[in-house]
């Protein structure tokens, strides 16, 4: 059986949902945060400054559903839950970390372009 020819540019292609999830700013930052190994919820929230608890919980749940993040619950008191990248999630580490570095490296150029654009309006 041959695999269908997926094309993210086609509206009917299911790969679009994966791209939308990966392109989400919170997903990228969570993957970068988890690149160093498992973290508890509060540690992820601390690493991803500015994310609300609800958005973090929802995004982690979506990433778990997509097989990018695994959630491990430990039977102890107080309860402890850790999140980590799955083997599939680890394939995103390099490209999303590179995007983060690109954003940091080129922010001054982007801000200058924005200022020029805004001044011309």
Jmol script that loads the backbone (N, CA, C; Angstrom):
load data "model"
ATOM      1  N   UNK A   1       0.845  -1.182   0.000  1.00  0.00           N
ATOM      2  CA  UNK A   1       0.000   0.000   0.000  1.00  0.00           C
ATOM      3  C   UNK A   1       0.886   1.241   0.000  1.00  0.00           C
ATOM      4  N   UNK A   2       0.629   2.166  -0.884  1.00  0.00           N
ATOM      5  CA  UNK A   2       1.440   3.376  -0.961  1.00  0.00           C
ATOM      6  C   UNK A   2       0.838   4.479  -0.112  1.00  0.00           C
ATOM      7  N   UNK A   3       1.722   5.293   0.399  1.00  0.00           N
ATOM      8  CA  UNK A   3       1.289   6.424   1.229  1.00  0.00           C
ATOM      9  C   UNK A   3       0.744   7.522   0.329  1.00  0.00           C
ATOM     10  N   UNK A   4      -0.352   8.163   0.742  1.00  0.00           N
ATOM     11  CA  UNK A   4      -0.884   9.261  -0.076  1.00  0.00           C
ATOM     12  C   UNK A   4       0.125  10.397  -0.181  1.00  0.00           C
ATOM     13  N   UNK A   5       0.027  11.142  -1.243  1.00  0.00           N
ATOM     14  CA  UNK A   5       0.903  12.294  -1.430  1.00  0.00           C
ATOM     15  C   UNK A   5       0.310  13.476  -0.667  1.00  0.00           C
ATOM     16  N   UNK A   6       0.784  13.691   0.554  1.00  0.00           N
ATOM     17  CA  UNK A   6       0.285  14.801   1.366  1.00  0.00           C
ATOM     18  C   UNK A   6       0.792  16.107   0.796  1.00  0.00           C
ATOM     19  N   UNK A   7      -0.054  17.121   0.860  1.00  0.00           N
ATOM     20  CA  UNK A   7       0.321  18.439   0.366  1.00  0.00           C
ATOM     21  C   UNK A   7      -0.290  19.482   1.299  1.00  0.00           C
ATOM     22  N   UNK A   8       0.545  20.048   2.146  1.00  0.00           N
ATOM     23  CA  UNK A   8       0.093  20.999   3.160  1.00  0.00           C
ATOM     24  C   UNK A   8      -0.553  22.241   2.551  1.00  0.00           C
ATOM     25  N   UNK A   9      -0.314  22.485   1.277  1.00  0.00           N
ATOM     26  CA  UNK A   9      -0.896  23.653   0.619  1.00  0.00           C
ATOM     27  C   UNK A   9      -2.353  23.429   0.228  1.00  0.00           C
ATOM     28  N   UNK A  10      -2.809  22.193   0.270  1.00  0.00           N
ATOM     29  CA  UNK A  10      -4.200  21.889  -0.083  1.00  0.00           C
ATOM     30  C   UNK A  10      -5.072  21.966   1.171  1.00  0.00           C
ATOM     31  N   UNK A  11      -6.201  22.651   1.050  1.00  0.00           N
ATOM     32  CA  UNK A  11      -7.093  22.844   2.198  1.00  0.00           C
ATOM     33  C   UNK A  11      -7.578  21.525   2.786  1.00  0.00           C
ATOM     34  N   UNK A  12      -7.716  20.505   1.973  1.00  0.00           N
ATOM     35  CA  UNK A  12      -8.238  19.223   2.442  1.00  0.00           C
ATOM     36  C   UNK A  12      -7.173  18.316   3.052  1.00  0.00           C
ATOM     37  N   UNK A  13      -5.930  18.732   3.027  1.00  0.00           N
ATOM     38  CA  UNK A  13      -4.843  17.877   3.524  1.00  0.00           C
ATOM     39  C   UNK A  13      -4.801  17.885   5.051  1.00  0.00           C
ATOM     40  N   UNK A  14      -4.830  16.693   5.664  1.00  0.00           N
ATOM     41  CA  UNK A  14      -4.799  16.634   7.129  1.00  0.00           C
ATOM     42  C   UNK A  14      -3.476  17.103   7.737  1.00  0.00           C
ATOM     43  N   UNK A  15      -2.420  17.182   6.928  1.00  0.00           N
ATOM     44  CA  UNK A  15      -1.140  17.663   7.470  1.00  0.00           C
ATOM     45  C   UNK A  15      -1.231  19.127   7.891  1.00  0.00           C
ATOM     46  N   UNK A  16      -2.231  19.845   7.416  1.00  0.00           N
ATOM     47  CA  UNK A  16      -2.408  21.247   7.808  1.00  0.00           C
ATOM     48  C   UNK A  16      -2.625  21.389   9.311  1.00  0.00           C
ATOM     49  N   UNK A  17      -3.337  20.446   9.894  1.00  0.00           N
ATOM     50  CA  UNK A  17      -3.573  20.552  11.339  1.00  0.00           C
ATOM     51  C   UNK A  17      -2.269  20.396  12.107  1.00  0.00           C
ATOM     52  N   UNK A  18      -1.390  19.522  11.623  1.00  0.00           N
ATOM     53  CA  UNK A  18      -0.083  19.367  12.272  1.00  0.00           C
ATOM     54  C   UNK A  18       0.744  20.635  12.122  1.00  0.00           C
ATOM     55  N   UNK A  19       0.735  21.205  10.933  1.00  0.00           N
ATOM     56  CA  UNK A  19       1.486  22.437  10.710  1.00  0.00           C
ATOM     57  C   UNK A  19       0.954  23.560  11.589  1.00  0.00           C
ATOM     58  N   UNK A  20      -0.360  23.658  11.693  1.00  0.00           N
ATOM     59  CA  UNK A  20      -0.947  24.702  12.534  1.00  0.00           C
ATOM     60  C   UNK A  20      -0.521  24.532  13.988  1.00  0.00           C
ATOM     61  N   UNK A  21      -0.490  23.300  14.475  1.00  0.00           N
ATOM     62  CA  UNK A  21      -0.079  23.047  15.854  1.00  0.00           C
ATOM     63  C   UNK A  21       1.396  23.422  16.039  1.00  0.00           C
ATOM     64  N   UNK A  22       2.237  22.994  15.112  1.00  0.00           N
ATOM     65  CA  UNK A  22       3.674  23.240  15.231  1.00  0.00           C
ATOM     66  C   UNK A  22       3.997  24.722  15.084  1.00  0.00           C
ATOM     67  N   UNK A  23       3.258  25.418  14.231  1.00  0.00           N
ATOM     68  CA  UNK A  23       3.522  26.835  13.978  1.00  0.00           C
ATOM     69  C   UNK A  23       3.012  27.734  15.103  1.00  0.00           C
ATOM     70  N   UNK A  24       2.250  27.188  16.033  1.00  0.00           N
ATOM     71  CA  UNK A  24       1.736  27.952  17.157  1.00  0.00           C
ATOM     72  C   UNK A  24       2.904  28.417  18.035  1.00  0.00           C
ATOM     73  N   UNK A  25       2.904  29.682  18.413  1.00  0.00           N
ATOM     74  CA  UNK A  25       4.038  30.210  19.192  1.00  0.00           C
ATOM     75  C   UNK A  25       4.231  29.469  20.509  1.00  0.00           C
ATOM     76  N   UNK A  26       3.133  29.076  21.156  1.00  0.00           N
ATOM     77  CA  UNK A  26       3.269  28.389  22.436  1.00  0.00           C
ATOM     78  C   UNK A  26       3.868  27.000  22.246  1.00  0.00           C
ATOM     79  N   UNK A  27       3.477  26.319  21.176  1.00  0.00           N
ATOM     80  CA  UNK A  27       4.045  24.998  20.897  1.00  0.00           C
ATOM     81  C   UNK A  27       5.545  25.098  20.742  1.00  0.00           C
ATOM     82  N   UNK A  28       5.995  26.046  19.949  1.00  0.00           N
ATOM     83  CA  UNK A  28       7.433  26.192  19.721  1.00  0.00           C
ATOM     84  C   UNK A  28       8.171  26.424  21.038  1.00  0.00           C
ATOM     85  N   UNK A  29       7.646  27.290  21.865  1.00  0.00           N
ATOM     86  CA  UNK A  29       8.324  27.592  23.130  1.00  0.00           C
ATOM     87  C   UNK A  29       8.286  26.408  24.090  1.00  0.00           C
ATOM     88  N   UNK A  30       7.192  25.673  24.109  1.00  0.00           N
ATOM     89  CA  UNK A  30       7.094  24.491  24.978  1.00  0.00           C
ATOM     90  C   UNK A  30       8.073  23.426  24.515  1.00  0.00           C
ATOM     91  N   UNK A  31       8.166  23.205  23.212  1.00  0.00           N
ATOM     92  CA  UNK A  31       9.124  22.218  22.693  1.00  0.00           C
ATOM     93  C   UNK A  31      10.545  22.639  23.057  1.00  0.00           C
ATOM     94  N   UNK A  32      10.850  23.905  22.899  1.00  0.00           N
ATOM     95  CA  UNK A  32      12.189  24.397  23.266  1.00  0.00           C
ATOM     96  C   UNK A  32      12.431  24.185  24.761  1.00  0.00           C
ATOM     97  N   UNK A  33      11.444  24.490  25.587  1.00  0.00           N
ATOM     98  CA  UNK A  33      11.589  24.317  27.037  1.00  0.00           C
ATOM     99  C   UNK A  33      11.814  22.851  27.398  1.00  0.00           C
ATOM    100  N   UNK A  34      11.119  21.943  26.720  1.00  0.00           N
ATOM    101  CA  UNK A  34      11.232  20.512  27.037  1.00  0.00           C
ATOM    102  C   UNK A  34      12.430  19.857  26.364  1.00  0.00           C
ATOM    103  N   UNK A  35      13.170  20.604  25.555  1.00  0.00           N
ATOM    104  CA  UNK A  35      14.325  20.040  24.858  1.00  0.00           C
ATOM    105  C   UNK A  35      15.408  19.554  25.800  1.00  0.00           C
ATOM    106  N   UNK A  36      15.462  20.119  26.983  1.00  0.00           N
ATOM    107  CA  UNK A  36      16.485  19.725  27.947  1.00  0.00           C
ATOM    108  C   UNK A  36      16.095  18.527  28.795  1.00  0.00           C
ATOM    109  N   UNK A  37      14.886  18.034  28.631  1.00  0.00           N
ATOM    110  CA  UNK A  37      14.441  16.887  29.413  1.00  0.00           C
ATOM    111  C   UNK A  37      13.112  17.160  30.079  1.00  0.00           C
ATOM    112  N   UNK A  38      12.631  16.182  30.841  1.00  0.00           N
ATOM    113  CA  UNK A  38      11.307  16.294  31.460  1.00  0.00           C
ATOM    114  C   UNK A  38      11.204  17.473  32.422  1.00  0.00           C
ATOM    115  N   UNK A  39      10.013  18.081  32.437  1.00  0.00           N
ATOM    116  CA  UNK A  39       9.728  19.185  33.355  1.00  0.00           C
ATOM    117  C   UNK A  39       8.344  19.007  33.935  1.00  0.00           C
ATOM    118  N   UNK A  40       8.174  19.498  35.149  1.00  0.00           N
ATOM    119  CA  UNK A  40       6.846  19.548  35.750  1.00  0.00           C
ATOM    120  C   UNK A  40       6.102  20.747  35.173  1.00  0.00           C
ATOM    121  N   UNK A  41       4.782  20.754  35.360  1.00  0.00           N
ATOM    122  CA  UNK A  41       3.934  21.808  34.808  1.00  0.00           C
ATOM    123  C   UNK A  41       4.456  23.197  35.198  1.00  0.00           C
ATOM    124  N   UNK A  42       4.707  23.396  36.472  1.00  0.00           N
ATOM    125  CA  UNK A  42       5.178  24.696  36.946  1.00  0.00           C
ATOM    126  C   UNK A  42       6.516  25.089  36.351  1.00  0.00           C
ATOM    127  N   UNK A  43       7.365  24.109  36.101  1.00  0.00           N
ATOM    128  CA  UNK A  43       8.669  24.389  35.486  1.00  0.00           C
ATOM    129  C   UNK A  43       8.502  24.805  34.026  1.00  0.00           C
ATOM    130  N   UNK A  44       7.567  24.167  33.326  1.00  0.00           N
ATOM    131  CA  UNK A  44       7.299  24.577  31.942  1.00  0.00           C
ATOM    132  C   UNK A  44       6.743  25.995  31.946  1.00  0.00           C
ATOM    133  N   UNK A  45       5.818  26.257  32.846  1.00  0.00           N
ATOM    134  CA  UNK A  45       5.209  27.597  32.917  1.00  0.00           C
ATOM    135  C   UNK A  45       6.259  28.658  33.251  1.00  0.00           C
ATOM    136  N   UNK A  46       7.188  28.332  34.108  1.00  0.00           N
ATOM    137  CA  UNK A  46       8.251  29.281  34.455  1.00  0.00           C
ATOM    138  C   UNK A  46       9.189  29.497  33.260  1.00  0.00           C
ATOM    139  N   UNK A  47       9.468  28.432  32.512  1.00  0.00           N
ATOM    140  CA  UNK A  47      10.363  28.532  31.358  1.00  0.00           C
ATOM    141  C   UNK A  47       9.737  29.330  30.220  1.00  0.00           C
ATOM    142  N   UNK A  48       8.415  29.227  30.070  1.00  0.00           N
ATOM    143  CA  UNK A  48       7.702  29.903  28.988  1.00  0.00           C
ATOM    144  C   UNK A  48       7.003  31.125  29.583  1.00  0.00           C
ATOM    145  N   UNK A  49       7.766  32.153  29.796  1.00  0.00           N
ATOM    146  CA  UNK A  49       7.265  33.366  30.428  1.00  0.00           C
ATOM    147  C   UNK A  49       6.081  33.938  29.663  1.00  0.00           C
ATOM    148  N   UNK A  50       5.015  34.280  30.388  1.00  0.00           N
ATOM    149  CA  UNK A  50       3.869  34.936  29.789  1.00  0.00           C
ATOM    150  C   UNK A  50       2.724  34.017  29.413  1.00  0.00           C
ATOM    151  N   UNK A  51       2.911  32.704  29.492  1.00  0.00           N
ATOM    152  CA  UNK A  51       1.834  31.778  29.137  1.00  0.00           C
ATOM    153  C   UNK A  51       0.927  31.595  30.354  1.00  0.00           C
ATOM    154  N   UNK A  52      -0.370  31.596  30.121  1.00  0.00           N
ATOM    155  CA  UNK A  52      -1.293  31.376  31.229  1.00  0.00           C
ATOM    156  C   UNK A  52      -1.373  29.881  31.536  1.00  0.00           C
ATOM    157  N   UNK A  53      -1.815  29.560  32.720  1.00  0.00           N
ATOM    158  CA  UNK A  53      -1.966  28.165  33.103  1.00  0.00           C
ATOM    159  C   UNK A  53      -2.936  27.426  32.203  1.00  0.00           C
ATOM    160  N   UNK A  54      -4.021  28.087  31.832  1.00  0.00           N
ATOM    161  CA  UNK A  54      -5.023  27.451  30.964  1.00  0.00           C
ATOM    162  C   UNK A  54      -4.456  27.171  29.584  1.00  0.00           C
ATOM    163  N   UNK A  55      -3.774  28.153  29.007  1.00  0.00           N
ATOM    164  CA  UNK A  55      -3.203  27.968  27.667  1.00  0.00           C
ATOM    165  C   UNK A  55      -2.129  26.887  27.711  1.00  0.00           C
ATOM    166  N   UNK A  56      -1.315  26.874  28.759  1.00  0.00           N
ATOM    167  CA  UNK A  56      -0.293  25.837  28.890  1.00  0.00           C
ATOM    168  C   UNK A  56      -0.937  24.463  28.990  1.00  0.00           C
ATOM    169  N   UNK A  57      -1.945  24.323  29.841  1.00  0.00           N
ATOM    170  CA  UNK A  57      -2.622  23.031  30.005  1.00  0.00           C
ATOM    171  C   UNK A  57      -3.248  22.577  28.688  1.00  0.00           C
ATOM    172  N   UNK A  58      -3.928  23.498  28.003  1.00  0.00           N
ATOM    173  CA  UNK A  58      -4.561  23.152  26.726  1.00  0.00           C
ATOM    174  C   UNK A  58      -3.527  22.752  25.677  1.00  0.00           C
ATOM    175  N   UNK A  59      -2.433  23.496  25.606  1.00  0.00           N
ATOM    176  CA  UNK A  59      -1.405  23.205  24.606  1.00  0.00           C
ATOM    177  C   UNK A  59      -0.713  21.887  24.907  1.00  0.00           C
ATOM    178  N   UNK A  60      -0.386  21.636  26.180  1.00  0.00           N
ATOM    179  CA  UNK A  60       0.225  20.357  26.543  1.00  0.00           C
ATOM    180  C   UNK A  60      -0.714  19.197  26.201  1.00  0.00           C
ATOM    181  N   UNK A  61      -1.994  19.367  26.466  1.00  0.00           N
ATOM    182  CA  UNK A  61      -2.983  18.326  26.145  1.00  0.00           C
ATOM    183  C   UNK A  61      -3.016  18.073  24.636  1.00  0.00           C
ATOM    184  N   UNK A  62      -3.014  19.143  23.843  1.00  0.00           N
ATOM    185  CA  UNK A  62      -3.011  19.000  22.382  1.00  0.00           C
ATOM    186  C   UNK A  62      -1.736  18.315  21.894  1.00  0.00           C
ATOM    187  N   UNK A  63      -0.600  18.690  22.475  1.00  0.00           N
ATOM    188  CA  UNK A  63       0.672  18.078  22.081  1.00  0.00           C
ATOM    189  C   UNK A  63       0.725  16.608  22.488  1.00  0.00           C
ATOM    190  N   UNK A  64       0.128  16.286  23.617  1.00  0.00           N
ATOM    191  CA  UNK A  64       0.042  14.885  24.039  1.00  0.00           C
ATOM    192  C   UNK A  64      -0.836  14.111  23.057  1.00  0.00           C
ATOM    193  N   UNK A  65      -1.945  14.671  22.683  1.00  0.00           N
ATOM    194  CA  UNK A  65      -2.857  14.029  21.730  1.00  0.00           C
ATOM    195  C   UNK A  65      -2.163  13.765  20.394  1.00  0.00           C
ATOM    196  N   UNK A  66      -1.314  14.713  19.963  1.00  0.00           N
ATOM    197  CA  UNK A  66      -0.604  14.581  18.687  1.00  0.00           C
ATOM    198  C   UNK A  66       0.631  13.694  18.790  1.00  0.00           C
ATOM    199  N   UNK A  67       0.948  13.208  19.985  1.00  0.00           N
ATOM    200  CA  UNK A  67       2.098  12.320  20.146  1.00  0.00           C
ATOM    201  C   UNK A  67       3.433  13.037  20.226  1.00  0.00           C
ATOM    202  N   UNK A  68       3.406  14.333  20.512  1.00  0.00           N
ATOM    203  CA  UNK A  68       4.635  15.134  20.580  1.00  0.00           C
ATOM    204  C   UNK A  68       5.179  15.209  21.998  1.00  0.00           C
ATOM    205  N   UNK A  69       4.276  15.179  22.966  1.00  0.00           N
ATOM    206  CA  UNK A  69       4.645  15.251  24.385  1.00  0.00           C
ATOM    207  C   UNK A  69       4.011  14.071  25.112  1.00  0.00           C
ATOM    208  N   UNK A  70       4.748  13.533  26.065  1.00  0.00           N
ATOM    209  CA  UNK A  70       4.163  12.503  26.927  1.00  0.00           C
ATOM    210  C   UNK A  70       4.001  13.075  28.328  1.00  0.00           C
ATOM    211  N   UNK A  71       2.994  12.573  29.012  1.00  0.00           N
ATOM    212  CA  UNK A  71       2.679  13.015  30.377  1.00  0.00           C
ATOM    213  C   UNK A  71       2.820  11.803  31.276  1.00  0.00           C
ATOM    214  N   UNK A  72       3.654  11.933  32.297  1.00  0.00           N
ATOM    215  CA  UNK A  72       3.854  10.845  33.251  1.00  0.00           C
ATOM    216  C   UNK A  72       3.392  11.313  34.618  1.00  0.00           C
ATOM    217  N   UNK A  73       2.446  10.565  35.181  1.00  0.00           N
ATOM    218  CA  UNK A  73       1.918  10.873  36.500  1.00  0.00           C
ATOM    219  C   UNK A  73       2.503   9.874  37.495  1.00  0.00           C
ATOM    220  N   UNK A  74       3.083  10.384  38.573  1.00  0.00           N
ATOM    221  CA  UNK A  74       3.695   9.540  39.591  1.00  0.00           C
ATOM    222  C   UNK A  74       2.747   9.406  40.777  1.00  0.00           C
ATOM    223  N   UNK A  75       2.582   8.191  41.243  1.00  0.00           N
ATOM    224  CA  UNK A  75       1.674   7.899  42.352  1.00  0.00           C
ATOM    225  C   UNK A  75       2.390   8.176  43.665  1.00  0.00           C
ATOM    226  N   UNK A  76       2.358   9.417  44.059  1.00  0.00           N
ATOM    227  CA  UNK A  76       3.002   9.826  45.308  1.00  0.00           C
ATOM    228  C   UNK A  76       2.272  11.024  45.864  1.00  0.00           C
ATOM    229  N   UNK A  77       2.585  11.378  47.090  1.00  0.00           N
ATOM    230  CA  UNK A  77       1.981  12.556  47.715  1.00  0.00           C
ATOM    231  C   UNK A  77       3.056  13.571  47.989  1.00  0.00           C
ATOM    232  N   UNK A  78       2.925  14.790  47.576  1.00  0.00           N
ATOM    233  CA  UNK A  78       1.856  15.273  46.704  1.00  0.00           C
ATOM    234  C   UNK A  78       2.019  14.699  45.289  1.00  0.00           C
ATOM    235  N   UNK A  79       0.929  14.677  44.530  1.00  0.00           N
ATOM    236  CA  UNK A  79       1.001  14.133  43.175  1.00  0.00           C
ATOM    237  C   UNK A  79       2.042  14.880  42.343  1.00  0.00           C
ATOM    238  N   UNK A  80       2.695  14.140  41.460  1.00  0.00           N
ATOM    239  CA  UNK A  80       3.724  14.743  40.609  1.00  0.00           C
ATOM    240  C   UNK A  80       3.472  14.302  39.175  1.00  0.00           C
ATOM    241  N   UNK A  81       3.504  15.264  38.266  1.00  0.00           N
ATOM    242  CA  UNK A  81       3.321  14.997  36.843  1.00  0.00           C
ATOM    243  C   UNK A  81       4.480  15.642  36.098  1.00  0.00           C
ATOM    244  N   UNK A  82       5.042  14.901  35.160  1.00  0.00           N
ATOM    245  CA  UNK A  82       6.118  15.434  34.325  1.00  0.00           C
ATOM    246  C   UNK A  82       5.732  15.325  32.855  1.00  0.00           C
ATOM    247  N   UNK A  83       6.231  16.267  32.090  1.00  0.00           N
ATOM    248  CA  UNK A  83       6.016  16.293  30.654  1.00  0.00           C
ATOM    249  C   UNK A  83       7.377  16.188  29.978  1.00  0.00           C
ATOM    250  N   UNK A  84       7.418  15.431  28.881  1.00  0.00           N
ATOM    251  CA  UNK A  84       8.656  15.349  28.110  1.00  0.00           C
ATOM    252  C   UNK A  84       8.339  15.097  26.650  1.00  0.00           C
ATOM    253  N   UNK A  85       9.313  15.413  25.810  1.00  0.00           N
ATOM    254  CA  UNK A  85       9.150  15.177  24.386  1.00  0.00           C
ATOM    255  C   UNK A  85       9.206  13.683  24.106  1.00  0.00           C
ATOM    256  N   UNK A  86       8.336  13.215  23.237  1.00  0.00           N
ATOM    257  CA  UNK A  86       8.363  11.836  22.766  1.00  0.00           C
ATOM    258  C   UNK A  86       9.421  11.739  21.662  1.00  0.00           C
ATOM    259  N   UNK A  87       9.698  10.540  21.171  1.00  0.00           N
ATOM    260  CA  UNK A  87      10.602  10.452  20.018  1.00  0.00           C
ATOM    261  C   UNK A  87      10.132  11.320  18.838  1.00  0.00           C
ATOM    262  N   UNK A  88       8.818  11.370  18.596  1.00  0.00           N
ATOM    263  CA  UNK A  88       8.293  12.243  17.547  1.00  0.00           C
ATOM    264  C   UNK A  88       8.541  13.705  17.903  1.00  0.00           C
ATOM    265  N   UNK A  89       8.306  14.073  19.148  1.00  0.00           N
ATOM    266  CA  UNK A  89       8.538  15.443  19.594  1.00  0.00           C
ATOM    267  C   UNK A  89       9.995  15.855  19.481  1.00  0.00           C
ATOM    268  N   UNK A  90      10.894  14.912  19.716  1.00  0.00           N
ATOM    269  CA  UNK A  90      12.326  15.210  19.607  1.00  0.00           C
ATOM    270  C   UNK A  90      12.718  15.602  18.187  1.00  0.00           C
ATOM    271  N   UNK A  91      11.955  15.149  17.183  1.00  0.00           N
ATOM    272  CA  UNK A  91      12.255  15.540  15.805  1.00  0.00           C
ATOM    273  C   UNK A  91      11.968  17.019  15.569  1.00  0.00           C
ATOM    274  N   UNK A  92      11.201  17.649  16.455  1.00  0.00           N
ATOM    275  CA  UNK A  92      10.904  19.081  16.346  1.00  0.00           C
ATOM    276  C   UNK A  92      11.925  19.952  17.072  1.00  0.00           C
ATOM    277  N   UNK A  93      12.717  19.339  17.919  1.00  0.00           N
ATOM    278  CA  UNK A  93      13.662  20.107  18.744  1.00  0.00           C
ATOM    279  C   UNK A  93      14.578  20.973  17.884  1.00  0.00           C
ATOM    280  N   UNK A  94      15.222  20.388  16.909  1.00  0.00           N
ATOM    281  CA  UNK A  94      16.179  21.138  16.094  1.00  0.00           C
ATOM    282  C   UNK A  94      15.524  22.258  15.276  1.00  0.00           C
ATOM    283  N   UNK A  95      14.467  21.970  14.504  1.00  0.00           N
ATOM    284  CA  UNK A  95      13.897  23.072  13.718  1.00  0.00           C
ATOM    285  C   UNK A  95      13.270  24.179  14.562  1.00  0.00           C
ATOM    286  N   UNK A  96      12.604  23.836  15.667  1.00  0.00           N
ATOM    287  CA  UNK A  96      11.975  24.886  16.474  1.00  0.00           C
ATOM    288  C   UNK A  96      13.001  25.673  17.277  1.00  0.00           C
ATOM    289  N   UNK A  97      14.061  25.020  17.723  1.00  0.00           N
ATOM    290  CA  UNK A  97      15.146  25.741  18.391  1.00  0.00           C
ATOM    291  C   UNK A  97      15.816  26.688  17.403  1.00  0.00           C
ATOM    292  N   UNK A  98      15.986  26.233  16.154  1.00  0.00           N
ATOM    293  CA  UNK A  98      16.565  27.091  15.118  1.00  0.00           C
ATOM    294  C   UNK A  98      15.676  28.305  14.860  1.00  0.00           C
ATOM    295  N   UNK A  99      14.357  28.115  14.839  1.00  0.00           N
ATOM    296  CA  UNK A  99      13.449  29.252  14.665  1.00  0.00           C
ATOM    297  C   UNK A  99      13.570  30.235  15.824  1.00  0.00           C
ATOM    298  N   UNK A 100      13.668  29.713  17.032  1.00  0.00           N
ATOM    299  CA  UNK A 100      13.850  30.584  18.191  1.00  0.00           C
ATOM    300  C   UNK A 100      15.138  31.389  18.091  1.00  0.00           C
ATOM    301  N   UNK A 101      16.221  30.724  17.684  1.00  0.00           N
ATOM    302  CA  UNK A 101      17.497  31.431  17.507  1.00  0.00           C
ATOM    303  C   UNK A 101      17.390  32.485  16.408  1.00  0.00           C
ATOM    304  N   UNK A 102      16.682  32.139  15.312  1.00  0.00           N
ATOM    305  CA  UNK A 102      16.501  33.096  14.217  1.00  0.00           C
ATOM    306  C   UNK A 102      15.791  34.341  14.745  1.00  0.00           C
ATOM    307  N   UNK A 103      14.726  34.149  15.509  1.00  0.00           N
ATOM    308  CA  UNK A 103      13.963  35.278  16.051  1.00  0.00           C
ATOM    309  C   UNK A 103      14.853  36.157  16.929  1.00  0.00           C
ATOM    310  N   UNK A 104      15.678  35.534  17.759  1.00  0.00           N
ATOM    311  CA  UNK A 104      16.573  36.298  18.637  1.00  0.00           C
ATOM    312  C   UNK A 104      17.652  37.027  17.830  1.00  0.00           C
ATOM    313  N   UNK A 105      18.185  36.376  16.819  1.00  0.00           N
ATOM    314  CA  UNK A 105      19.262  36.947  16.014  1.00  0.00           C
ATOM    315  C   UNK A 105      18.782  38.121  15.166  1.00  0.00           C
ATOM    316  N   UNK A 106      17.561  38.036  14.656  1.00  0.00           N
ATOM    317  CA  UNK A 106      17.092  39.024  13.680  1.00  0.00           C
ATOM    318  C   UNK A 106      16.064  40.018  14.211  1.00  0.00           C
ATOM    319  N   UNK A 107      15.831  40.036  15.518  1.00  0.00           N
ATOM    320  CA  UNK A 107      14.800  40.921  16.058  1.00  0.00           C
ATOM    321  C   UNK A 107      15.087  42.395  15.777  1.00  0.00           C
ATOM    322  N   UNK A 108      16.351  42.782  15.815  1.00  0.00           N
ATOM    323  CA  UNK A 108      16.664  44.194  15.560  1.00  0.00           C
ATOM    324  C   UNK A 108      16.323  44.575  14.116  1.00  0.00           C
ATOM    325  N   UNK A 109      16.595  43.674  13.175  1.00  0.00           N
ATOM    326  CA  UNK A 109      16.256  43.931  11.778  1.00  0.00           C
ATOM    327  C   UNK A 109      14.737  43.982  11.588  1.00  0.00           C
ATOM    328  N   UNK A 110      14.032  43.086  12.255  1.00  0.00           N
ATOM    329  CA  UNK A 110      12.576  43.061  12.162  1.00  0.00           C
ATOM    330  C   UNK A 110      11.997  44.340  12.750  1.00  0.00           C
ATOM    331  N   UNK A 111      12.497  44.753  13.899  1.00  0.00           N
ATOM    332  CA  UNK A 111      11.993  45.985  14.508  1.00  0.00           C
ATOM    333  C   UNK A 111      12.279  47.203  13.640  1.00  0.00           C
ATOM    334  N   UNK A 112      13.458  47.237  13.001  1.00  0.00           N
ATOM    335  CA  UNK A 112      13.786  48.353  12.105  1.00  0.00           C
ATOM    336  C   UNK A 112      12.854  48.359  10.897  1.00  0.00           C
ATOM    337  N   UNK A 113      12.582  47.185  10.349  1.00  0.00           N
ATOM    338  CA  UNK A 113      11.668  47.094   9.201  1.00  0.00           C
ATOM    339  C   UNK A 113      10.262  47.536   9.608  1.00  0.00           C
ATOM    340  N   UNK A 114       9.832  47.159  10.783  1.00  0.00           N
ATOM    341  CA  UNK A 114       8.516  47.575  11.276  1.00  0.00           C
ATOM    342  C   UNK A 114       8.434  49.088  11.414  1.00  0.00           C
ATOM    343  N   UNK A 115       9.502  49.673  11.983  1.00  0.00           N
ATOM    344  CA  UNK A 115       9.519  51.124  12.174  1.00  0.00           C
ATOM    345  C   UNK A 115       9.472  51.842  10.831  1.00  0.00           C
ATOM    346  N   UNK A 116      10.215  51.357   9.863  1.00  0.00           N
ATOM    347  CA  UNK A 116      10.204  51.955   8.518  1.00  0.00           C
ATOM    348  C   UNK A 116       8.823  51.830   7.890  1.00  0.00           C
ATOM    349  N   UNK A 117       8.255  50.665   7.985  1.00  0.00           N
ATOM    350  CA  UNK A 117       6.919  50.413   7.418  1.00  0.00           C
ATOM    351  C   UNK A 117       5.886  51.342   8.074  1.00  0.00           C
ATOM    352  N   UNK A 118       5.899  51.398   9.401  1.00  0.00           N
ATOM    353  CA  UNK A 118       4.936  52.217  10.140  1.00  0.00           C
ATOM    354  C   UNK A 118       5.111  53.710   9.819  1.00  0.00           C
ATOM    355  N   UNK A 119       6.358  54.152   9.645  1.00  0.00           N
ATOM    356  CA  UNK A 119       6.618  55.560   9.351  1.00  0.00           C
ATOM    357  C   UNK A 119       6.094  55.942   7.967  1.00  0.00           C
ATOM    358  N   UNK A 120       6.051  54.976   7.063  1.00  0.00           N
ATOM    359  CA  UNK A 120       5.570  55.227   5.702  1.00  0.00           C
ATOM    360  C   UNK A 120       4.050  55.203   5.604  1.00  0.00           C
ATOM    361  N   UNK A 121       3.373  54.866   6.667  1.00  0.00           N
ATOM    362  CA  UNK A 121       1.909  54.763   6.619  1.00  0.00           C
ATOM    363  C   UNK A 121       1.262  56.019   7.082  1.00  0.00           C
TER     364      UNK A 121
END
end "model"
wireframe off; spacefill off
backbone 0.3
color backbone group
